[in-house]
Amino acid sequence: MTWSRLLSLPPGAWWVAAALTATIGLALAWPARQEAPAQPPYVDGASEQDLRQLVHQPGIVQQGRRLFADNCTLCHGVHGEGLLGPNLRDDYWIGSSDMTSILTCIADGRPSRGMLAWRNSMSRLQLRALAAFVASLAGSEDGSGKHPEGTRQPITWK
């Protein structure tokens, strides 16, 4: 916009045009936002066998249930039936059905599917408890949940 056009605007309107011009100019000139470097995959350090034992500890599973209720129900439903996110009660998994994979998925998220990474918001023990609760849901589908996603991989180790 030229100065002569700015000056010909009705009184009080010039600042709107100037602000709009400045905003567009900044948007075009501003460098593209740099994405944060990807973190390496989450590694818990516990063995698969130790992680599997957590599913049999009622206190741990109950803690995971509370974390799930506070953080996961918007996408996975109150009972893990799946809404935006997948059904967690069936035998189908987008990743893998071992505890290490479940834990890593929770910690790292699935950004391509819209799932947040929880590693910076939860402690190691909270991540483990949430993974134990998710594993405890597997195989409890009653037909009311979202259609299966992923590949069939029943948890046989529970």
FENDAFEN-V631590 format. One record per helix or strand. SS is the DSSP state (H for helix, E for strand). FROM is the first residue (numbers start at 1). TO is the last residue. Records with the same first field share a line. If there is no record, write none. Layout:
SS: FROM-TO + FROM-TO
This chain:
H: 3-7 + 14-29 + 48-56 + 58-71 + 73-76 + 99-108 + 111-113 + 124-137
E: 92-93 + 110-110 + 115-115 + 151-152
